[in-house]
Amino acid sequence: MIRWSRKREQAKNRGQKKAGLALELLEDRTVPTVPGLTVAAGYDVTPFAVSPSGTSQPDSIAVDASNIYVGYQNGVAKDGSDGKSSTIVQYNIAGGVVQTFSVLGHNDGLKVDPTTHLLWALQNEDANPNLAVINTTTKAITLYTFDTPLAGGGFDDITFVGGKVFLSESNPANNPNNQPAVVQVTLSGTKATVTTVLLGNATATNAVHGVVGHTELARSRFHDV
């Protein structure tokens, strides 16, 4: 993992130091070098953190206050069929490892519930999905299973809105997808139950041009706003 810092121009005729605007970028490496990386003028690149021994393929990142969580996929099959596990690493803001968690399957989806501060980790986006909800304080992990998604495949991303939780489906059996692309999930016992919010071929209006048409949501991701 590397930190990309944008240096502000030094204030004229003053001895102030340059301030930095830090953006966190992830790089799977164990040495603090970035060979072949071209950096635009006004930017520099410095190491933020390194992958813990035995981990590989960092993918999802979630941030909660001064905690940064990274999901390492470790070469696990995308449908979890090899029975292997991914590693979730909690870093502090200085890039130090606080603790790690092992989750069964191929992690691809990581978010922090803004109300409870529990860490949600989705596994197996191609088939056989599961959800691990991690209490990073007590270290307890609760595993939830899904029924087979109506679209086939699994789930890929998580967002929290107004006290509700939404997931995007991924790897649908049909393309174009005429089955759910976005679902709402509720948890009970060890079961994660979903209800359809948006179909993959839903009718939608282009907000810029006002044109009505059908969406083609073969694979969707959420973007925080």
Phi, psi and omega in degrees: 000139182232155176254131181252115185247132177260118182274130176279154179297139179293134182301137183295138174057025177227156183266026182287148175279155179290138177271162181233140173251111189265131171240136183267123176240149185253136178219129182277095182205161180239005178234147185277051176232155180229073184295138175078002181273125177265127184247129180292154179302137182094358180237154167221164184234128177226153180297139173260310181201167177240159178289131176299153180305134178090359178251157179202168176057062175296141184223275185284146178230136174227145182236134176221103184057241182265009179257135178239124182249135181231132177265120177259123187278339171057026177073015181290144178301141185292346175253006178071012187290345180271357176072013182268176186234150172267167180238128174259123183249131174260121176253152167272176186294342178272359179091007178275146178284123178271311178193167179230155178227141176257129178235136183288124178110187185263104183291130174203081183142118186211120178214154177256128175294118185293343180269311183266342184064020171283146181264123179260129180232121177265140178235152170067070183286347180266334179180160177058050185292152169218165181232129174249125176253120190249127170268104187286349177276311180271347182072010179284138178239124176252124183260131179242144178247155178247154162290162179301124180303142181300327181277354190083181177071220183211213180233152194233334185209162186226142169215148180248123181220121174056038179080003178248159181238131182238144179236148171260136177276154181220162179053053180293155180290329182248144175219109009292151183274120177255017178246181184302139174247329176231132182228158170260141183241140172234149184247137177209124184063241176243022183248134173254117183250133183245150173232145185290134175249316184215129176279158180293338179243034183296153174282134182216158178250127176294117186293337181274313187255350178074015182274134178265134179198188180257139175285162175229074185266080175284331179203129185231152175228153177265150175234123180294141178233000000 
